[in-house]
Amino acid sequence: MIEVDISIDNAASELKPGLSVDCEILTSEKNDIVVVPMGALKTDKDGNEYVLLVDKEKGVLVQRNVKLGIISDMTAEVLEGLNEGDFVVDDPQSFHKDGSRVKIIE
């Protein structure tokens, strides 16, 4: 968290001196990228980032290393390792491992 002073042109009358606000500061923007929730990312013993990908044909989880780009507080850009539409496990638990059997319920 960083405290900043801002000025607002044409501010609505609802804004009063001394009020606090929450805002997002856009530092970079990209379009047409693959992103994953931060909760889906894990780190192996060698420091490599990975996700658990669902192999729909085999019905198992597959550990897939990913290369990350821009990281925000909620999501991370995936430069390599995933494709649009891949199913990943968000917030995997300790019993979710590479090769674990899964059943997709839609």
C-alpha positions in Angstrom: 0.0 0.0 0.0 1.3 3.4 -1.0 -0.1 6.7 0.1 -0.3 9.2 -2.8 -1.8 12.7 -3.3 -3.9 13.2 -6.4 -5.9 16.0 -7.9 -9.2 15.5 -9.7 -10.4 17.9 -12.5 -14.2 18.5 -12.5 -14.7 16.5 -9.3 -18.3 15.8 -8.3 -19.6 17.6 -5.2 -19.6 14.3 -3.3 -15.8 14.5 -2.9 -14.8 16.3 0.3 -11.3 17.2 1.6 -9.9 14.5 3.9 -12.0 11.6 2.5 -10.1 8.5 1.6 -10.6 6.4 -1.5 -9.5 3.1 -3.0 -8.2 3.2 -6.5 -6.1 1.1 -8.9 -3.2 2.6 -10.7 -2.6 1.2 -14.1 1.1 0.7 -14.7 0.9 -1.4 -17.9 -1.8 -3.0 -20.0 -1.9 -5.9 -22.5 -4.6 -7.4 -24.6 -5.2 -10.9 -25.9 -3.1 -12.7 -23.2 -3.5 -15.8 -21.1 -3.9 -15.1 -17.4 -4.3 -17.4 -14.3 -5.5 -16.5 -10.8 -2.6 -16.1 -8.4 -4.1 -18.9 -6.3 -3.5 -21.4 -9.1 0.3 -20.8 -9.1 2.6 -23.1 -7.1 6.4 -23.2 -6.8 8.4 -26.4 -6.9 11.5 -27.1 -4.8 13.8 -25.6 -7.6 11.8 -22.3 -7.6 10.0 -23.0 -10.9 6.4 -21.7 -11.1 3.8 -24.3 -12.2 0.1 -24.9 -12.3 -1.9 -28.1 -12.2 -3.6 -28.5 -15.6 -6.6 -30.8 -16.1 -6.1 -33.3 -18.9 -9.7 -33.9 -19.9 -9.0 -36.9 -22.0 -7.2 -38.9 -19.4 -9.0 -37.4 -16.4 -5.8 -36.6 -14.5 -3.9 -33.5 -13.2 -0.7 -32.6 -15.0 1.9 -30.4 -13.5 2.8 -27.8 -16.1 5.7 -25.3 -15.7 4.8 -21.8 -16.7 6.8 -18.7 -17.6 5.1 -15.5 -16.2 5.0 -12.0 -17.4 3.1 -9.2 -15.7 1.9 -10.1 -12.2 -0.9 -8.2 -10.4 -2.4 -8.8 -7.0 -5.0 -11.2 -8.4 -3.7 -12.6 -11.7 -0.6 -13.4 -13.6 0.2 -13.2 -17.3 1.3 -16.6 -18.7 3.9 -16.2 -21.4 4.6 -19.9 -21.9 3.1 -23.2 -20.7 -0.7 -22.6 -21.1 -3.1 -22.0 -23.9 -6.4 -20.1 -23.8 -9.2 -22.5 -22.6 -6.9 -24.8 -20.6 -8.5 -25.9 -17.3 -6.3 -25.3 -14.2 -6.9 -26.0 -10.5 -7.4 -22.7 -8.6 -6.1 -23.0 -5.0 -4.8 -26.6 -5.3 -4.5 -28.5 -2.0 -1.6 -30.7 -0.8 -3.4 -33.8 -2.0 -3.6 -32.4 -5.6 -0.6 -33.9 -7.3 0.7 -34.6 -10.8 -1.2 -37.7 -11.9 -4.1 -37.3 -9.5 -7.4 -38.5 -11.0 -10.1 -35.9 -11.4 -13.7 -35.8 -12.6 -15.0 -32.6 -14.3 -18.6 -31.8 -13.3 -20.1 -29.1 -15.5 
